[in-house]
Amino acid sequence: MNRHLLSSADLSRDEIESILETAEQMHDIQRRDVKKLPTLRGRTIINLFFEDSTRTRSSFEIAGKWMSADTINVSGKGSSTSKGESLRDTVRTLTAMGVDCIVIRHQASGAAHQVAGWVDASVINAGDGTHEHPTQALLDAYTMRSRFGSLEGRHVVIVGDVAHSRVFRSNLITLHRLGARVTVVAPPTLMPAGVGAWSSVDGFTTSWDLDEVLYADDPPDAVMMLRVQRERMSGGFFPTEREYTVGYGMTRERFERLLGRNPDCLILHPGPMNRGLEISADAADAVGSSLVLDQVSSGVAVRMSVLYHLLAFGDEVAS
Amino acid sequence: MSDLVITGGRLLGRAAGDIRVSRGRIEEVGTRVERTAGAEVVDADGAVVLPGLVDLHTHLRQPGFEDAETVASGSAAAAAGGFTAVLAMANTDPVTDTAEAAERILDLGRRAGLVDVVPVGAVTKGLLGDELAELALMNRSRARVTVFSDDGRCVQDARVMRRALDYIRAFDGVISQHSQDSSLAGPAACCHEGELAGRLGLPGWPAPAESVIIARDAELARHTGARVHVAHVSTAEGVDVIRWAKARGIRMTAEVTPHHLALGTELLTGYDPVFKVNPPLRPTEDQEAVRAALADGTIDAVATDHAPHARHDKEHTFATAASGMLGLETALGVVAEVMVATGRLDWAGVAERMSLAPARIAGLANHGRAIEAGEPANLVVIDPATAWTVDKEQSASLSRNNPWHGRTLPARVVATVFQGQVTHR
């Protein structure tokens, strides 16, 4: 395995499966009273977050602590211009203190790639702009796998602000590697640039019509609703919330009709949710169908597994 | 000032001949010219001799950004690249928007003494796009500014552009437009809008942001009868509009950069800001379109858009790093690779696109001339057969944002002659 996890494309199918299997062991440990593992004792991990994040940062922090690493949170000041301290200075200053791993979240696409070129430490991409978020894709896969057993041949529909979604980009790669089929649904203005060429190269389907996809002859096994940022409206990507919800929201009516087609269909959302905009409470909280809370709880186990594979592979997981 | 004899060079890549230079002028061209005692000799046997290259688009960064380049260091890079005249863009600090500022740059260029440094004047005060700069005073100054540009920014307001075009007719000026509709491609736009921008999650810079401005400016040039020049055209759509305008007799000229001829969007995959440039690198189809347009004359000139940046301005995320790349020292080699080696231009064609046409557009009487007795001795001697590998550390520029580093180019500059003196060899 690579020293870094920058893109979901860094992981082969075998590596993904190996991470998910280790995550299961970690999940077991999570249920113990004493959760601490000695695996990363003496290692230092910096969570370098240039963007606000509650769940990703805290789950990386807990994951590191439970594995006995020294974890430090640093809030980087996001600079919107190229003046002042460069990103290179910031990360080199931090690693000069003797850090083993940098977990980085940055508002700029490619930031993790660049940092990996500047430092000796392992770098984990915890979300870079509108590019990728590989550990989110791993935990989504982990969550779905815990229901499906395998993702091979499963049909996953991803709905929402695909253009600006790093969750989408990483999920697309990871789901493909695990043998799932992906359909992407969004209004034309929220599709990524060049999606036509991209989808034909990578073999996924796109649609502007959610109902057509949900009620097709092969209804989805899972529907992943992406967060729609309200500022997209001022950007003119769609006219009103109401219009978006009617076209692309997982409303109660849609959800019920979907379960009528496939009672086992799962609902995912990477959070934070805009209830009433892209997802209704009925879908988000549906017992048995909604995986939203499972996504959060598996986040720690999956990140423990990633830290283990990157920093301590070969050592015993539990002792 | 010693005399100079260039022996055996193929003039414009055609018949071989000797050139004798004295007191800054070509004295004699022929097969057996007299070698004055004590004359400096450039052995050009097997080499190609062209009129010195002229760059319509250079950023010399002085005043204001001397950590990236100075007029002197940029002049040295220009001479090393075979140039004898460069137009220095106005986006310095302070901006070149007055006669005094233009004369200051002219004087810095004369002091460096390696090429003619010709200031470009800002179209609007402070490049802000609102009020016209003192266009006529800059033209009347010692710097005789004829090319105006807000480069780095586009004159967005059609009314301002129309007034500027109308106004400069009085002295046959020309506006070099950085064609970028900011409502379609704002300051964040940094990757050609297409499949790769989608994959990389980088803000897209769509082709119509360029072509709609070219189309608007063509109509304004038609209406006013003024001259407009399209800086660094990068898209097939932009080329289409230029072709359309020229077919209607509109006074529109255009340039393309070496990097838009030869480097593609795929280089952005590693998020290395050295490949960040505005307009951005484009896909293969666009590269093919600008090559074809340069070959058929739709695009008049090659211009470098040499844009030095200090290291600390490039060591940021891709989205926030400064835009621009070096180009003066590599332009000729790139054109040789993309246009000459492929048979799309012969050496006379290179002379037209890199010397005659840009000199004509900028109104430079001493450049882009025939290689004949009585003409100013601004010349470049090119070895068309010795490949060389670009090493960014071996550069006269103060900056190292060199996207050509490590590439092998097929032709190199053997010597540059400016006003009869060898400025590089």
Interface residues (C-beta under 8 A of the other chain):
Chain A: S79 S80 T81 S82 S86 L87 R88 D89 H106 A108 S109 G110 A111 H113 Q114 D128 G129 T130 H131 E132 A163 H164 R166 R169 P192 A193 G194 V195 A197 W198 V201
Chain B: E193 G194 E195 L196 A197 G198 R199 L200 G201 L202 G204 P206 G270 Y271 D272 H312 D313 E315 H316 T317 F318 A319 T320 A321 A322
